[in-house]
Amino acid sequence: MEREEKQEKEDQIKESGQIILEHNSQKHKIYLLSIIGEIEGHDIASGQTKTTKYEHVLPMLAAVEDSRDIDGVLVLLNTVGGDVEAGLAIAEMIASLSKPTVSLVLGGSHSIGVPLAVSSDYSLIVPSGTMIIHPVRMNGMVIGVAQTYEYFERIQERILNFIAGNSSIQKDRLKALMLDTSKLAKDVGTVLDGREAVAEGLINEVGGIDKAMERLNKMIEKHHSDFDKDEKIV
């Protein structure tokens, strides 16, 4: 039976990069969500590209919210960005979870990965981690009419509002970083390393998996305590 459970967990990691962590000293059940590679949306990426598929992640997060067994969610990020609508959908889903959530940026969380990184209740980034903030881009044919540019602006506003609303950075400062022409050789935008991301107010703290787990376990304990108090009042 133990061997079967171990094999099931290994298969789950291989298939989706997800697993439930439950051997911590507090006996909390933590759902581990890995967001890696490219965020895949309605278009299928090439077979050589590592992707996070939003049609897999959204039902998983819904199941986490519905489960009485899951105590919290840990999100590990190492993404180059990808589909804007898919990335925002996942970010909104994480932000709306009632269970405690912590995110940890490993490697990078670029482009639409920025909203994903700040969507949790508390965020961390390793010192060598990076975040790239740049304007919205669209693939394929773009029709050069006023309505197209207005559509781009509206999407960009949604991203700016989400990031500013889920972190400590001011919207004007975020927009300035997004439109900076001096930081990237062939592009518009800004690259921030771990400490710079914290200094700008995008991320809460510089740290690794140890700090992320410690913070999440404390948040779970507080969540349980507050829930017990509400139950007694009722």
C-alpha positions as CSV (number, residue, x, y, z in Angstrom):
1,M,0.0,0.0,0.0
2,E,2.8,2.4,0.9
3,R,4.6,1.6,-2.3
4,E,1.4,2.3,-4.3
5,E,1.0,5.7,-2.6
6,K,4.6,6.5,-3.3
7,Q,4.2,5.6,-7.0
8,E,1.0,7.7,-7.2
9,K,2.9,10.7,-5.8
10,E,5.7,10.2,-8.3
11,D,3.3,10.0,-11.1
12,Q,1.5,13.1,-10.0
13,I,4.8,15.1,-9.9
14,K,5.7,13.8,-13.4
15,E,2.3,14.7,-14.9
16,S,1.6,18.1,-13.4
17,G,4.4,19.0,-11.0
18,Q,1.9,19.1,-8.1
19,I,2.1,17.2,-4.8
20,I,0.7,17.4,-1.2
21,L,3.3,18.1,1.5
22,E,2.2,16.5,4.7
23,H,5.2,15.3,6.7
24,N,6.0,18.6,8.4
25,S,6.1,18.8,12.3
26,Q,2.7,20.6,12.4
27,K,1.0,17.8,10.3
28,H,-0.4,20.5,8.0
29,K,-1.4,19.4,4.5
30,I,0.1,21.8,2.0
31,Y,-0.7,21.7,-1.7
32,L,2.4,22.4,-3.8
33,L,1.7,24.2,-7.1
34,S,4.6,24.5,-9.5
35,I,4.3,27.1,-12.2
36,I,7.3,26.6,-14.6
37,G,8.3,27.3,-18.1
38,E,5.7,29.0,-20.3
39,I,2.1,29.7,-19.3
40,E,0.1,27.9,-21.9
41,G,-3.2,29.4,-22.9
42,H,-5.6,28.5,-25.8
43,D,-2.7,27.8,-28.2
44,I,-0.6,24.7,-27.6
45,A,3.1,25.3,-27.2
46,S,5.7,23.3,-29.1
47,G,6.5,19.8,-27.8
48,Q,10.0,21.0,-26.8
49,T,8.7,23.7,-24.5
50,K,8.1,23.2,-20.8
51,T,4.7,24.6,-20.0
52,T,2.1,25.2,-17.2
53,K,-1.3,24.5,-18.7
54,Y,-4.0,26.7,-17.2
55,E,-6.8,24.2,-18.0
56,H,-5.0,21.8,-15.6
57,V,-4.2,24.4,-12.9
58,L,-7.7,26.0,-12.6
59,P,-9.5,22.7,-11.7
60,M,-6.8,21.8,-9.3
61,L,-7.1,25.1,-7.4
62,A,-10.9,24.7,-7.4
63,A,-10.4,21.3,-5.8
64,V,-8.0,22.7,-3.2
65,E,-10.6,25.4,-2.2
66,D,-13.3,22.7,-2.0
67,S,-11.1,20.3,0.1
68,R,-11.4,20.1,3.9
69,D,-8.1,18.3,4.0
70,I,-5.8,21.0,2.4
71,D,-4.6,23.6,4.9
72,G,-2.6,25.9,2.6
73,V,-1.0,26.4,-0.8
74,L,2.7,26.9,-1.6
75,V,3.4,28.2,-5.2
76,L,6.8,27.7,-6.7
77,L,7.5,29.9,-9.7
78,N,10.2,29.7,-12.4
79,T,8.4,31.0,-15.5
80,V,9.3,33.1,-18.6
81,G,5.7,34.3,-18.8
82,G,3.3,33.4,-21.6
83,D,-0.4,33.7,-22.3
84,V,-1.7,36.9,-20.6
85,E,-5.3,35.8,-20.2
86,A,-4.3,32.4,-18.9
87,G,-1.8,33.9,-16.5
88,L,-4.2,36.4,-15.1
89,A,-6.9,33.7,-14.7
90,I,-4.5,31.6,-12.6
91,A,-3.4,34.7,-10.6
92,E,-7.0,35.6,-9.9
93,M,-7.7,32.1,-8.8
94,I,-4.8,32.0,-6.3
95,A,-5.7,35.5,-5.0
96,S,-9.3,34.4,-4.3
97,L,-8.5,31.2,-2.3
98,S,-9.7,31.3,1.3
99,K,-6.8,29.2,2.4
100,P,-3.4,30.7,3.3
101,T,-1.1,31.0,0.3
102,V,2.7,31.7,-0.1
103,S,4.6,32.1,-3.3
104,L,8.4,31.6,-3.9
105,V,10.2,32.8,-7.0
106,L,13.0,30.5,-8.0
107,G,15.0,31.5,-11.0
108,G,12.6,33.9,-12.5
109,S,9.0,35.1,-12.7
110,H,8.9,37.2,-15.8
111,S,6.2,39.1,-17.7
112,I,2.8,37.6,-16.7
113,G,4.7,35.7,-14.0
114,V,4.8,39.0,-12.0
115,P,1.0,38.9,-11.3
116,L,1.3,35.2,-10.4
117,A,4.1,35.9,-7.9
118,V,2.2,38.6,-6.1
119,S,-1.2,36.7,-6.2
120,S,-0.5,34.9,-2.9
121,D,-1.0,36.2,0.6
122,Y,2.8,36.4,1.2
123,S,5.6,36.3,-1.4
124,L,9.3,35.5,-1.3
125,I,12.1,35.4,-3.9
126,V,15.6,33.9,-3.7
127,P,18.5,36.4,-3.9
128,S,19.4,35.3,-7.5
129,G,15.8,35.3,-8.6
130,T,14.7,37.9,-11.3
131,M,11.5,39.5,-12.3
132,I,11.0,41.2,-15.7
133,I,8.3,43.9,-16.0
134,H,7.4,45.0,-19.5
135,P,4.4,46.2,-21.6
136,V,1.9,43.7,-23.0
137,R,2.8,42.0,-26.2
138,M,0.6,40.1,-28.6
139,N,1.6,37.3,-31.0
140,G,0.4,36.9,-34.5
141,M,-1.1,39.5,-36.8
142,V,-2.1,42.8,-35.2
143,I,-4.5,45.2,-36.9
144,G,-3.2,48.7,-36.6
145,V,-6.4,50.5,-35.7
146,A,-7.4,52.6,-32.7
147,Q,-9.5,49.8,-31.2
148,T,-6.5,47.5,-31.1
149,Y,-4.3,49.9,-29.2
150,E,-7.2,50.6,-26.8
151,Y,-7.5,46.9,-26.2
152,F,-3.8,46.6,-25.4
153,E,-4.1,49.5,-23.0
154,R,-7.1,47.9,-21.2
155,I,-5.2,44.6,-20.8
156,Q,-2.2,46.5,-19.5
157,E,-4.4,48.4,-17.0
158,R,-5.8,45.1,-15.7
159,I,-2.2,43.8,-15.1
160,L,-1.1,47.0,-13.5
161,N,-4.2,47.2,-11.2
162,F,-3.8,43.5,-10.2
163,I,-0.1,43.8,-9.3
164,A,-0.5,47.1,-7.5
165,G,-3.6,45.8,-5.6
166,N,-1.8,42.6,-4.5
167,S,1.6,44.1,-3.5
168,S,3.0,47.2,-1.9
169,I,4.3,48.9,-5.1
170,Q,2.6,52.1,-6.3
171,K,0.9,51.9,-9.6
172,D,2.8,54.9,-11.0
173,R,6.1,53.4,-10.0
174,L,5.1,50.1,-11.6
175,K,4.2,51.8,-14.8
176,A,7.5,53.7,-14.9
177,L,9.4,50.4,-14.5
178,M,7.3,48.8,-17.2
179,L,8.0,51.6,-19.7
180,D,11.7,52.2,-18.9
181,T,13.9,52.3,-22.0
182,S,17.3,52.3,-20.3
183,K,17.4,48.9,-18.6
184,L,17.0,46.4,-21.4
185,A,19.2,46.5,-24.5
186,K,16.6,45.4,-27.1
187,D,13.3,46.0,-25.2
188,V,11.2,48.3,-23.0
189,G,10.9,47.4,-19.3
190,T,13.0,46.5,-16.2
191,V,14.8,43.5,-14.7
192,L,14.7,43.3,-10.9
193,D,16.8,40.8,-8.9
194,G,15.5,39.4,-5.6
195,R,16.5,42.3,-3.3
196,E,15.4,44.9,-5.8
197,A,12.0,43.3,-6.1
198,V,11.6,43.5,-2.3
199,A,12.9,47.1,-2.2
200,E,10.4,48.1,-4.9
201,G,7.5,46.5,-2.8
202,L,6.7,43.8,-5.4
203,I,7.7,40.9,-3.1
204,N,7.5,40.7,0.7
205,E,10.8,39.1,1.5
206,V,14.1,37.6,0.2
207,G,14.3,33.9,1.2
208,G,14.2,30.3,0.1
209,I,12.0,27.2,0.7
210,D,12.8,27.1,4.4
211,K,11.4,30.6,5.0
212,A,8.5,30.0,2.7
213,M,7.5,26.8,4.6
214,E,8.0,28.5,8.0
215,R,5.8,31.5,7.0
216,L,3.1,29.3,5.5
217,N,2.9,27.0,8.6
218,K,2.5,30.1,10.8
219,M,-0.2,31.5,8.6
220,I,-2.1,28.1,8.7
221,E,-1.9,28.1,12.5
222,K,-3.3,31.6,12.6
223,H,-6.0,30.7,10.1
224,H,-7.1,27.7,12.2
225,S,-7.1,29.8,15.3
226,D,-9.2,32.5,13.8
227,F,-11.6,29.9,12.4
228,D,-12.0,28.3,15.8
229,K,-12.8,31.7,17.3
230,D,-15.5,32.3,14.7
231,E,-17.0,28.9,15.4
232,K,-17.2,29.7,19.1
233,I,-18.9,33.0,18.4
234,V,-21.5,31.4,16.2
